[in-house]
Amino acid sequence: MTDHDHSHGHSLAEDLQQIDMLMARRRALKWFAGAGTVAFLSSCGGSDAASTDTTTSTTATPTPTPTPTPTPTPTSTATGTCIADPQETGGPYPADGTNSASGSTSNVLTATGIVRSDIRASFLTTTTVATGVAVTFTITVVNVNATCAPLAGYAVYLWHCDRNGLYSLYSIPNESYLRGVQVTDANGQVTFTTIFPACYDGRWPHIHFEVFSTLSNALGGRYAILTSQFALPAGACSTVYADTSTYPSSSSNFARVALSSDNVFGDNTTAQLTQMTPTFTGSPSTGYTATAVIGVAR
């Protein structure tokens, strides 16, 4: 008799007992199989695993959003608004110790007599006076980080070309006119008496300047905290350059330039250009009065 045949011949009670044991065994195997599957999925990090009675909530970490650099907001002043003037090139004729002229370092800032209000006359080897339409130019230096408060005791070095588009100490090396330094008063102001500069080929008419935190720094040269330029207003330029006997080539040169394509002013914002353009009142016959603000971040 085989083992298979030996399983028959039991009573009904014995068969029911065997069936109950078999069902219990199957339930146990099913439970272990389910537990193993959950453990396997959990060990693999599956986020879509079957849920259980206890649910764990996961909060996603947000991706940081870059904070944009704010555009400078003009600050109101008694004379309007102010922003920080952009740094610009000093050009090839600064005479501030940063380059050379006639083979030697040119630094007029160390010369006796450079501190002066009227800059029309040469003061080194000659006393030649630069001729042209007279301009009295008042500049206010302010701190853009302190609601445009005036900066007293700061030095401003101003220089520009003559009515023929030439620069002293360089293209006319024997002359030292149209250069000078002034120190701001309690109102942050300096005033220069000068002439309306020419328009030379390839550049919008302009005036150069540098700002120093003290007069001693200015007289040492090469310590400027800001180097930039003023753009002359188009209306005044057209009026002044109409006199071709005083300004022989400026009218034709001015007709070929544009503020938007100038290699200094062309990439400035509207707000920057507004501040960098002095306000002119007057006429060529009576002379002009000009005002401008220089914004410095201190």
C-alpha positions, 0 to 999 in steps of 0.5 A: 500500500502506498503513502497516497493510499494510506491517507484514506480510511479516516473518520470525518472528524479527522478529515475536518481537523486536517482541513483546518490545519491546512487552511491555517497553514495557507493563511500563515504563508499568505501573511509572510508573503505579503510582509516580505513584499512590503519590506522589499518595496520599502528597501527599494525606496519606492514612493508608490508602494502600497499604503498601510494603516500608518501614512507618512507625509513628505513635504517637498523642499522648494527650489530657491528662486533667485532674487533679482538685483533691484534697479536703483530707484532715484532718490528725491533731492531739493534739486530733483533726484539722484542715482549713483553715476556710472564709472566711465573711462577717463579717456586718453587725456586725464593728466591724473597720473594714470598715463603718460604724455610726451614720454613722461607721466602726466599728473597735473594734480600734483602741480601747484595752482591746480586748485582753482575755480576759473580754469580758462587760463594755463597756469604752468609754463604759460598764461594763455586763456582758452577762448570760447563761449563762457560757462559757469558750471555748478556741480553738487556732489551727493551721497545716494546712500543717505537720501542724497545728502550733500557731501562736503569736503570732497574734491572734484577734478574737471577737465575737457577739450578747448574750442578746437577739440584739443586737450592741454598737456597732450595735443597742446603740451605747452598749455595747461588750461581747462583743468582744475580742482575744487572742494565741495562746500557745506552744500556739496557744491563746487563752481567752475568758470570755463568754456563750452567745449568743442565736438571732435570727431567720433564723440558726443560733446562731453566734460570729464570729471573725477571725485576724490574723498579729500583734497589731499587724495586729489592732490596725490593723484590716482585716488579717485572714487569716481571717474565719469563724464557729463554729456552736453545737452543737444540743444545747447550744442546746436546753438553754440556750434552754429558759430563756425568761426569760434567753433570751426569744425564742431558743427560738422562733427556734431552732425555725425554723432549720436548719444545712443551710439556714443562709446561712453554714453550709448549703454547708459540708462535713461535715468543715468543720462538724465543725471549726466546731462547738465542743465544749461540756461543762457546764450552764446552771447551772454554765456551759460549757467550750467548745473549738474548733480554727481551721485556717489555711493558712500 
